[in-house]
Every structure is written in structure tokens, then in C-alpha cells.
Amino acid sequence: MLLAVGVAKATGIQTPYGAERLGSEDGSIPEWQGDTEDRTSFGPELLKEQPIYTIHEANLNEYGSELSAGLTSLIQSYPDTMNVPVYPSHRPAYYPDWVYQAVEKNKTSAVLANDGNSVMNTFPGIPFSEPKEGYQALWNHLLSFKGVQLETNTWEIVVREDSQSGIIKNKIKYSLDYYDKTRNPSNEKQMLLYYLSTITSPSRLSGSSLLVHEPVNTSLTPPEAWSYVAGQRRVMRAPSIEYNTPIPSSDGIRFADEFNLYSGSIDHYQWRLVGKQALVVPYNNEVLYKQLDDFEGIRETLLTARHINPKHVRYEKHRVWVVEGVLKEGKSHPYKKRVLYLDEDSWGALMAENYDDNDQLWRVSLSYSKFYHELPGVFKVLDTFHDLKEASYYTQGLLIKNGKAVTVSDQVAKKSKFKPSVLRRLGRK
């Protein structure tokens, strides 16, 4: 059901991160569980649960109101194989106390500028815990907490109906300078993150790297990027990696501004807050995370034609903020309209729908996330980007070893770790 914008404030009962503390009246969405004493034990019980029901083409009339347009289209496009297993809902998300303190300060400090395309005077937390418009909700997504400093390994692949690309494996590091808990309130030049990705496999690409320095307000100060290509042995300034720059490894299915389903500058679109809905979304994918500890072992059954195998993933009913962006006159992008579904407990985008120039749904993106106590926070297990016209998809997931996928620190990294000179040293290893 569609709820009025501002409903969280109207109840007077919010979590420190801006979500509704109470569950839904029908009990399908529980109360927030992130403030319970045993919250760090959350996880193992998910491995034992079974779906309450499964949504497929035959029962869309009964359950269709619980699905986004994107999930509905995937079922209708692939009725013989695509379904949505719905499990009991859990809301374990919690964040460090210093982040909660910053969120509280931002209620009277954070301001939009530049027609909503920039944000200023923020402390290290989401800026608008009680959003009144689309730009505020979108900034919450862009600045949501995903750790301070993080290292992980990933794999990525393109799957077509009759073929698969080769697996590319990467080592990724980033430092979110926005979440430097010692910093002053932000100005227009506040940095968001320093990001470094290095290919580790296949061997012919090993050592090729990409380094990005991205400010918060990219509409005012564009990001800077450098690349190192294996075999050329030199560091080069990379062209603008923004907006609709295709990601080569995705075979054109994913653009640069689809990191975390949507990222970068927001100035190409006019954004509006549609409201809040209770929908079935990918969530708490603990089983998928455990299975990826043996990625090669489940690869064949996971990466099925047209979409990943539903038996490996988990969906739950949660409240999400729905944000819609329509391409501004005079701006250029293959997506004329975009719709994002932001988790009320984490502000991360769980689903995205992208429309072409003819207002037809073209691509559907899903983030199969889970809660990580080590961050703490909600973070991806794998993301999928579906091209409905080509019946293909690109997916990027975490590589897990001995039950662990991420290494984190609550301190921002030294800037020396993200200088362009680092790329050359990586290429020589």
C-alpha cells in the first residue's frame, strides 16, 4: 500500500536512522530489531527458515500488489523459471552510535543547494532522516553508511541465454571520507570516497586497476579517475566515469552511475518522492552469502539463463521509499526515467527500474543484500542488472573465503593509499 510522505514523522516513533520503529498492522513487517540486546546473534536462524509463499505467474493476481513493476516484469518475461520466494521479515539493521549522533545533528544542520543537486553542512550520517522531497531521500541513499574503510574481493559475469562471458575477479578497496567521524560539517568540496579496484583474474588482465576520487557534490566538482592497463605499464588519467559511461565488463548492460544501483551526480534528472510502500524486496540473503563460500561449486546452478536461480535467494516484505527521476530537458542519458526503492532501515537501494525513450521498462536491477555485523550495516551480497530487451543480465557478487567477505576499519585510510602512483606498484606485483 502507498503511504503518505512523512508518515514516519507523523507516528512520532522513529529509529535513530529515520525508519518507523513499529511494525505493520497486519504483522507482515516486524518492529525494528536493531536495538535488542541480542542483535549481534542475528543470522543463524535465517539458515533454517523456509518461504511462507512463492509468487509466480499463476498467482500474480493474488500477490501482484506486493511487487514492484520490475519484479512483476521479470516474472512475466520469464514465467517458466522466474519466481519470488517470500520469507518471514526481519529488521536487524543498526549503526554505530556516532553515526546516530550525526543523523540527529543533521536534522537542523544539513541543507540542499544548487537546486537540490548538492548538499552542505552535514555531519557523517544520512542528511535527511525525515525526507520531504525526492532529492532529500536520494541523498540519504548516496550518503548511506557502508562502513568507513572496506576491502573485499568480487566476481562479475555477463549471462546471455546461450552463453556466459568469462569470470572477472577483482580486489576492491575504498575509504569513505564522508564518514570520517573527526571531520567538521561538510562544505561544497567534501570528499565522499576514495575507490581502488584491481583485477586479479584472468591472468591476461591481472594488475589492471581503476582509481577514483569522488567528491560528494559531483555536480560542482567532477570525480577524478586514473587507470593502469596490464601490459602498457603506465598510469593514465581516465576519461569521465560518470552518468552513462558503459562499464566494459558488463558488455554495456550497466552504466557508471549504477554503482549501488544508483550513484554519482544527480543533476540530469528531476527527482520526486512518490511515497512509502510495503513491498517484497531482496533482503537478509544469509543463505546466499553462505553458499558463495563455494562459488565455483554453485556457479552452474546459480547463474541460470535470464536470471539467477530463485532457489538461492531470499525476499521479504519491507517498507521502502519510492523515488522517481525523470530526465531533464537538455540532458542526455539512455534512461528517460528511473525508479529507485530505498530500504527504510538502511536507505540503500534494493531495486531499480530504468525506462527507455519510449517509456518502456528496459532494465531492472536488484541488490541481494544482508546485514553485516562487522560494518555494522546492510551491504550487498550480489547485484544483478537485467536487460529485458536482450533477455540477458550482468551480475557482480562478493567472493567469500572461510565465511568472510569483507575486512573493515572504522578509521578513514591515509590518502597515500589512494594516490595514482599506487596503481603502478599494483601492476608490478
Residue pairs with C-beta under 8 A, 6 or more apart in sequence:
1 65
1 277
1 278
2 274
2 275
2 276
2 277
3 275
3 276
3 277
3 278
3 319
4 10
4 275
4 276
5 131
5 132
5 273
5 275
5 276
6 130
6 132
7 20
7 276
8 14
8 18
8 19
8 20
8 130
8 276
8 344
9 130
11 20
11 22
13 20
13 21
13 22
14 20
14 21
14 129
14 130
15 21
15 32
15 34
15 35
15 345
16 95
16 100
16 103
16 104
17 93
17 95
17 100
17 103
17 126
17 129
17 345
17 346
17 347
18 103
18 126
18 128
18 129
18 130
18 131
18 140
18 344
18 347
19 32
19 91
19 93
19 319
19 344
19 345
20 32
20 319
20 344
21 31
21 32
22 31
22 32
23 29
23 30
23 31
24 278
24 317
24 319
28 89
28 278
28 317
29 89
29 91
29 278
29 317
29 318
29 319
30 89
30 90
30 91
31 91
32 91
32 93
32 345
33 39
33 42
33 90
33 91
33 92
34 91
34 92
34 93
34 94
34 95
34 345
35 94
39 92
39 94
40 373
42 90
42 92
42 371
42 373
43 92
43 286
43 371
43 373
46 87
46 90
46 284
46 286
46 287
46 314
47 286
47 287
47 290
49 87
49 88
50 87
51 85
51 86
51 87
52 86
52 87
52 88
53 63
53 86
54 83
54 84
54 85
54 86
55 63
55 64
55 66
55 67
55 75
55 83
55 84
55 86
55 280
56 75
56 79
56 82
56 83
56 84
57 75
57 76
57 79
60 67
60 72
60 75
60 76
63 280
64 72
66 86
66 278
66 279
66 280
66 317
67 75
67 84
67 279
67 280
68 279
68 281
68 339
68 341
68 351
68 353
69 339
69 353
69 361
70 339
70 351
70 352
70 353
70 361
70 364
70 365
70 366
71 84
71 280
71 351
71 364
71 366
73 361
73 364
73 388
74 82
74 307
74 364
74 386
74 388
75 82
75 83
75 84
77 306
77 388
77 391
78 306
78 307
78 391
81 304
81 305
81 306
81 307
81 310
82 306
82 307
82 310
83 310
84 280
84 310
84 315
85 310
85 311
85 313
85 314
85 315
86 280
86 315
86 316
86 317
87 284
87 314
87 315
87 316
88 316
89 283
89 316
89 317
89 318
90 283
90 284
90 316
91 318
91 345
92 284
92 371
93 343
93 345
93 346
93 371
93 377
93 378
94 376
95 145
95 376
95 377
96 145
96 376
96 410
98 124
98 181
99 124
99 125
99 145
99 179
100 125
101 123
101 125
102 122
102 123
102 124
102 125
102 181
103 123
103 125
103 126
103 129
105 123
105 125
106 122
106 123
106 125
106 126
106 127
106 128
106 129
107 129
107 130
109 121
109 122
109 123
109 185
110 119
110 120
110 121
110 122
110 123
110 127
110 128
111 119
111 120
111 121
112 118
112 119
112 120
112 135
112 136
112 139
113 119
113 120
113 188
114 217
114 219
114 220
114 267
115 267
116 133
116 135
116 266
116 271
117 135
117 217
117 219
117 265
117 266
117 267
118 188
118 216
118 217
118 219
118 220
119 127
119 139
119 143
119 186
119 216
119 217
120 186
120 187
120 188
120 217
121 185
121 186
121 187
122 143
122 185
122 186
122 190
123 185
123 186
124 178
124 179
124 180
124 181
124 183
125 143
125 145
126 139
126 140
126 143
126 144
126 145
126 347
127 136
127 139
127 140
127 143
128 136
128 137
128 139
128 140
129 140
131 137
131 140
131 273
131 321
132 273
133 271
133 272
133 273
134 271
134 272
134 273
134 323
134 324
134 325
135 266
135 271
136 273
137 273
137 321
137 323
137 342
137 347
138 262
138 266
138 271
138 323
138 325
138 340
139 266
140 342
140 347
141 260
141 262
141 323
141 340
141 342
141 347
141 348
141 349
142 192
142 216
142 262
142 263
142 266
143 178
143 192
143 216
144 346
144 347
144 348
145 179
145 346
145 375
145 377
146 176
146 260
146 348
146 375
146 377
146 379
147 176
147 179
147 375
147 377
147 379
147 406
147 408
148 175
148 176
148 179
148 180
148 181
148 408
148 409
148 410
148 411
148 412
149 173
149 174
149 175
149 176
149 408
149 409
149 410
149 411
149 412
149 413
150 172
150 173
150 174
150 375
150 406
150 407
150 408
150 409
151 171
151 172
151 173
151 406
151 407
151 408
152 171
152 172
152 398
152 399
152 405
152 406
152 407
153 169
153 170
153 171
153 172
153 200
153 398
153 399
153 401
153 405
154 169
154 170
154 172
154 396
154 397
154 398
154 399
155 167
155 168
155 169
155 170
155 295
155 396
155 397
155 399
156 167
156 168
156 170
156 249
156 250
156 394
156 395
156 396
156 397
157 164
157 165
157 166
157 167
157 168
157 303
157 394
157 395
158 164
158 165
158 249
158 250
158 251
158 253
158 392
158 393
158 394
159 165
159 303
159 304
159 305
159 306
159 392
159 393
159 394
159 395
160 305
160 390
160 391
160 392
161 305
161 306
161 391
161 392
162 305
164 303
165 249
165 251
166 202
167 201
167 202
168 199
168 201
168 202
168 205
168 249
169 199
169 200
169 201
169 399
170 197
170 198
170 199
170 200
171 197
171 198
171 200
172 195
172 196
172 197
172 198
173 195
173 196
173 197
173 413
173 417
174 193
174 194
174 195
174 196
175 193
175 194
175 412
175 413
175 417
175 418
176 192
176 193
176 412
177 183
177 190
177 191
177 192
177 193
177 194
177 412
178 186
178 190
178 191
178 192
178 193
178 216
179 412
180 412
181 410
186 216
188 217
188 220
188 221
189 215
189 217
189 221
190 215
190 216
190 217
191 213
191 214
191 215
191 216
192 214
192 215
192 216
193 212
193 214
194 211
194 212
194 213
194 214
194 413
194 415
194 417
194 418
195 210
195 211
195 212
195 213
195 214
195 418
196 209
196 210
196 211
196 212
196 417
196 418
196 422
197 209
197 210
198 207
198 208
198 209
198 426
199 205
199 206
199 207
199 208
199 209
199 230
200 206
204 230
205 230
206 230
207 228
207 230
207 426
207 427
207 428
207 429
208 227
208 228
208 229
208 230
208 427
209 227
209 228
209 423
209 426
209 427
210 225
210 226
210 227
210 238
210 241
211 225
211 226
211 227
211 418
211 420
211 422
211 423
212 223
212 224
212 225
212 241
213 223
213 224
213 225
213 418
214 223
214 264
215 221
215 223
218 242
218 264
218 265
219 265
219 266
219 267
222 240
222 242
222 265
223 240
223 241
223 242
223 264
224 237
225 237
225 238
225 239
225 240
225 241
226 235
226 236
226 237
226 238
226 420
226 423
227 235
227 236
227 238
227 423
228 234
228 235
228 236
228 423
228 424
228 426
228 427
229 236
230 427
233 424
233 427
234 424
235 420
235 421
235 423
235 424
239 245
241 256
242 256
242 257
242 264
242 265
243 255
243 256
243 257
243 264
243 265
243 268
243 333
244 255
244 256
244 257
244 332
244 333
244 334
244 335
245 255
245 256
246 252
246 254
246 255
246 256
247 254
247 255
247 256
247 258
249 394
250 385
250 394
251 392
251 394
253 363
253 385
253 387
253 390
253 392
253 393
253 394
254 385
254 394
255 334
255 335
256 263
256 264
257 263
257 264
257 265
258 352
258 365
258 385
260 348
260 349
260 367
260 380
260 383
261 340
261 349
261 350
261 351
261 352
261 365
261 367
261 383
262 338
262 340
262 349
262 352
266 325
267 328
267 331
268 327
268 328
268 331
268 332
268 333
269 325
269 326
269 327
269 328
269 331
269 333
269 338
270 325
270 326
270 328
271 323
271 324
271 325
272 323
272 324
272 325
272 326
273 321
273 322
273 323
274 322
274 323
274 324
274 339
275 321
275 322
276 319
276 320
276 321
276 322
276 344
277 319
277 320
277 322
277 341
278 317
278 318
278 319
278 320
279 317
279 318
279 320
279 341
280 315
280 316
280 317
281 315
281 316
281 317
281 318
281 320
281 341
281 343
281 350
281 351
282 313
282 314
282 315
282 350
282 351
282 366
282 367
282 368
282 369
283 314
283 315
283 316
283 318
283 343
283 350
283 369
283 370
284 314
284 316
284 369
284 370
284 371
285 313
285 314
285 368
285 369
285 370
285 381
286 314
286 370
287 312
287 314
288 312
288 313
288 314
288 368
288 370
288 381
288 382
289 370
289 381
289 398
289 400
289 405
290 403
291 298
291 302
291 312
292 298
292 381
292 382
292 397
292 398
292 399
292 400
292 405
293 400
293 401
293 402
293 403
295 397
295 399
295 400
298 312
301 309
301 311
301 312
302 308
302 309
302 312
303 309
303 395
306 386
306 391
306 392
306 393
307 384
307 386
307 393
308 382
308 384
308 393
308 395
313 368
314 368
318 343
318 344
318 345
318 350
319 344
320 341
320 342
320 343
320 344
320 350
320 351
321 341
321 342
321 344
321 347
322 339
322 340
322 341
322 342
323 339
323 340
323 342
324 337
324 338
324 339
324 340
325 337
325 338
325 339
325 340
326 336
326 337
327 333
327 335
327 336
327 337
334 356
334 357
335 354
335 355
335 356
335 362
335 363
336 355
336 356
336 357
336 359
337 354
337 355
337 359
338 352
338 353
338 354
338 355
339 352
339 353
340 349
340 351
340 352
341 349
341 350
341 351
341 352
342 348
342 349
342 350
343 349
343 350
343 369
343 378
345 378
346 369
346 377
346 378
348 367
348 369
348 378
348 379
349 367
350 366
350 367
350 369
351 364
351 365
351 366
351 367
352 364
352 365
353 361
353 363
353 364
353 365
354 361
354 362
354 363
354 364
354 365
355 361
355 362
356 362
361 388
362 387
362 388
362 389
363 385
363 386
363 387
363 388
364 385
364 386
364 388
365 383
365 384
365 385
365 386
366 383
366 384
366 386
367 380
367 383
368 380
368 381
368 382
368 383
368 384
369 378
369 379
369 380
369 381
370 378
370 379
370 381
371 377
371 378
372 378
372 379
372 406
374 406
374 408
375 406
375 408
379 406
380 397
380 398
381 397
381 398
382 395
382 396
382 397
382 398
383 395
383 396
383 397
384 393
384 394
384 395
385 393
385 394
385 395
386 392
386 393
387 393
398 405
398 406
399 405
416 422
